[in-house]
Amino acid sequence: MRQKAFRMIRHTAAALALMAAPASAQDDAAGHRVEVNGMEMYYEVSGAGDPLVVLHGAYMSIESMGDIVPLLAETHRVYALEFQGHGRTEDIDRPITYPNLADDVAAFMAAVDLPQADVFGYSMGAAAALQLAIRHPERVDRLVLASVAFDEAGWQPAFRDMIPQMTPDMLIGSPLEAEWRALAPDPEGFRELARKLIALEKQPMHWEDEVRGLDLPVLLIAGDADVVTLEHSVALFRLLGGGGMGDMGQPLPQSRLAILPATSHTAVINQPDLLMRFIAPFLQGETPKGMWD
C-alpha cells in the first residue's frame, strides 16, 4: 500500500509540474507584492473589466494554472495571487489552513482596495474560495469552484486511504519540487511546505451548515474522475439550492453544476477552453433558454 501511495503522489506531482503554461501566455501580466498578514504576497494583474480573483491549487503557482488566467483576462481584470509558501510568496511560521488562506485573500483584497470581486478557485484554491465566501461574504460576488469538497467524506476512497501515508519524503526530488524551487524565495523550504500541506489534508472539513447558509451564485466544476466523488459534487449543488426540475414556471436556482467528461483531478485545469464555456456565461449572468422561456 505504501508503494502504491508513493506512485500515486509521484504521478500527481509530475502531472502538476507539467501543467505550467508557456511564459508568453502571461507576458502581459504585471507582477506586484503586497504585505498580507505578515508575509509579502506576490500577485499579478492582467486584463480589463469587472474584477476577478484567481486562486491556485496546492504546490502550484500562477504559471501552473495555465491558460485559464489569460483567457479570463480577456473579459475581466484578473488578480491572480500566490498563497503562503507558493510561487514567489514567502512562507511564514504559521500553519496552512483553509480559514487562514481565506483570511489572506480577504486581507489581500483590502490591501489592493478591492471591495468585492468574482472569485475562481481550483482544488486547494477552491476550498479557500469557499471559506472566503463563508467567512467574508461581502467580498464575493460570484463564485467559481473547480474540484472542491465541503467535507473530507467527499474525497474519493482511494485518496482518503492515501492521506495517512503521505510524507514529505514522497515528494522530495520530484518534478513538482523542481518547479517549486524555480520560483520560491527560499529554495530549501519545500520540505516544510510539504509538511504543512500534508497536515492540511488531515484537517476536518465539516462545512455543510455554512454552505447551506450561502446566498450567492456558485458554479461548481468537477471531473467525472476527480478527487471529489460525483455524489459529493451533487450533494454540494443541492446544498446551494440546485438539482430541482426546471420548466415548472419557477426561476432556475442561481447556482450551477458542470461535470467534465473523461477528466481526472489534474486534467480539470488543463482544459481552459472547455472551462471557459461554462465560466464565461456564468460570470455574465447568462442562462440557457428552455422552450418555455
N, C-alpha and C positions, 0 to 999 in steps of 0.2 A: 504494500500500500504506500509506503514511504517513497519508493522509486516511482510509482505512478503519480504521486503528488508532485515529485520533483520534475517529471516530464511535463506535467500539465502547466506548472508555473513557468518552466523554461519556454514552452510553446507560446504561452501568453506574452511573456516578456519579449520574445523575438517578434511576435506579431505587432505589438505596440511600438517597438523600436522601428519597424519598417513602415509605420504609418506616416512618418514625417513628410510633409509636403515639400516640394522644391522651394528654395528660398525666394525665388522670383514670385511665387504666388502671394507673398506678403510684403513685397518691396515697398508698397505704398503706405504700410502701417507705420505710425510714429510711435517710438518706444519712450516710456516715461517711468519714473519711480516716485512713489509717494509713501509717506510714513503711515502705517496702519497697525495699530495695536502692538507696537514695539518692534516692528520689522519694516524693512524697506521693500515694499511690494512693487514688482515690475508689472507693467501693463502696456498694451498697445491700443491705439485709437485709429480707426480707419472708416472710410465711407461717410455718408451724409444722410440725414433723415432722423426719424424717431430713434431714441437711444435703445440699445440692446446690449446687455451684459452677457458675455460668453464665459462659461466655466468648464475647465477641462477635467479629465479623469485622473485617477491615481497614477503616479510615476510619469505623468505626461507634462507637456508644455504647450504654449500657443501653437508652435510649429507642428506638433504631433496631432493637433486637432485637424490638420489637413486643410482641404479646400473649402470646407464649410464656412470658415471665417471670412475669406474674401467674397464668397457668394452672398453671405448675409450682409456684407458691407456694400453690396450693390444697391440695397434699398434702405439700409439703416446706418446710423452712426454706431459702430461697434466698439465696445470697450471689452477687450479680451485680457483677462488678468491671469497671473500665475500665483497659485496658492503657496502657503508656507512650505518652504523646503523644496519647491518645484521650480523648474526652469531657472530663471535668473533671480527669483525671490529667495532670500536667505532663510535658513531655518532658525528657530529660536527655541529657548528652553521652555517648551510648552507642549502638551500632548496635541495630536491632531485628532479632533473630534468633529462631528458634523455641526454641532452648535457653534464651536469655535470658528469653523470655516464660514458658516453663515454670518456670524457676527463680523468676521473680517470683511465679507462682501458688503455688508451694511455700512461698516466704517469706511471702506473704500469709496462707496457711493457718496457718503457725506464729505469725504476729503476732496473729491473731484467735483463737488457741487452738482450732484446728480440726484435730485429728489426722488425720482421714480423712473423705472425702465422696464421693458420686457426683458426676460431672462431665459437663456438657453443653457442647460447643463447636460453633460454626458457622464454617465457612470458615477464616480465619486462626486463630480461636479453637479450631477442631477440631484443626488441626495442633499448636497449642500444647498442647492437652489430650493429644494422642497422645505428644508429647515429655514431658509431665508423667508419664504412665504409664510411659514408658521410663526416665526419669531419677530419678523419685521414686515408685516403685510402691507404697510404703507409704501414700501419700497418697490413692490412688484405690481406691474400692470398685467401682462400676460406671461404665462409660464410654459416653457417647453422642456420636457423631461425625457431624456433618452436613456433607457436601461436603468430604471430606478426601482427600489423597493421601499416600502414603509414599515416593514417588519422583516427581521432576519429569517423568519419562516418562509419568506417568499423566494429565497435563493434556491437554486437547483440543489437536489440532494447531493450530487457529486461535489459541488462546491462547498456545501456545509461540511461534508466529510473531510475535505482537504484543509479547511481552515485550522483545525487544531495542530496539524502537522507542519504548518508554514514556519519557516525560519529565515532570517536574513541570508544565511549561507546559500540558500536555494537560488538567490538572485545575484549574489556576488560573482562577478566575472561574466555576466550575461550581456547580450547586446543592449538590453534595457539600461544597465548601469553605464555602459559606454555612451549612450545617447544622453543620459542624465549628466554625466561628467562634462560633456561638451559645453554646457550652459551654466552649471552650478557655480555659485560664488565660492563654495568650499568643496572642491572635487573629492575630498576624503570623507564627506559626510553621508555617503549613500547608505552605509550600514545602519546608521541611526535613523535615517528616513524610512528605510525598510522596516525597522523595528516599530516605528510609530504607525506605519500604515498597516502592518500585521495586527497591531493592537486595535486599530480602527475596525478591522474586520470582526473582531471579537466583541465589540461594544453592542449592547442591546439596542434594538430599533423597534420600539412599540409606539408607533405614531398614529394609530388608527383614529383615535378621538380627535387629535389635532387636524388630521387630514379631512375628516368629516366636517370640521368647522370652517374650512377654507371657503372663501367666496370670491373667486377669480377664475377666469378661463385658463384651463390647463390642457395642453396637448401632450399625451403620453405616446412615446415611441418605444418599441421593443422589437428585437429579432425573434423569429419563431424558434431559434435555438440559442436564446440569450442566457445569461447567467441568472436572470429572473424567470420564474416559471410563467407560462401563459396564464394559468389560473390566477396568479398573484396580480398580473397586469390588469386582468379583468376585474378582480376584486378592488383594486385601486380606482379603476374607472368608475365602478359603481359607487364607491365612497364619494366620488366627486359629482355624483348625480347622473352619470351616464348609464347606458345599457338598456334603456327602455325602447319601446317601439315608437317610431316616427309615424308620419302620415295619419295622426289621430287628432289633428286640429290644434295641437299644442306646440309651442316653440321647441326646437331641439335644445338639449342642455348646452351650456356654454363650453363644456369640456369635450375632448375628442380622444380617440384611441386609434393608433396606426400600428399594425404588425407587419414587419418587413419579412418577406419570404426568403427561405434558404439563407438565413442571416444569423451568425453567431454574435457573441458579445463584441469582439474586436472588429467584426465586419460592419457593425452599425455605423460607425463614424467614417468608414471607408466608402460610403455611398452618398456623397454630398448632393448629387443631382436628385436622387430619389428623396433624400431628406427634405430638400427644398420644395419638392412638390407637395409635401404636407405642411411644412413650416410657413411658407410664404402666404398661402391663403388664410391660414390660422392667424398670423400676425396682422393681416389686413382685415380680419373680421368677416371674411367671405364664407358663405355656407353653400354647399351644393344644393341645387334646386330639385325638389321632387315634383311629381306630376300634379300635386295639389297646391303647389306654391304659386 
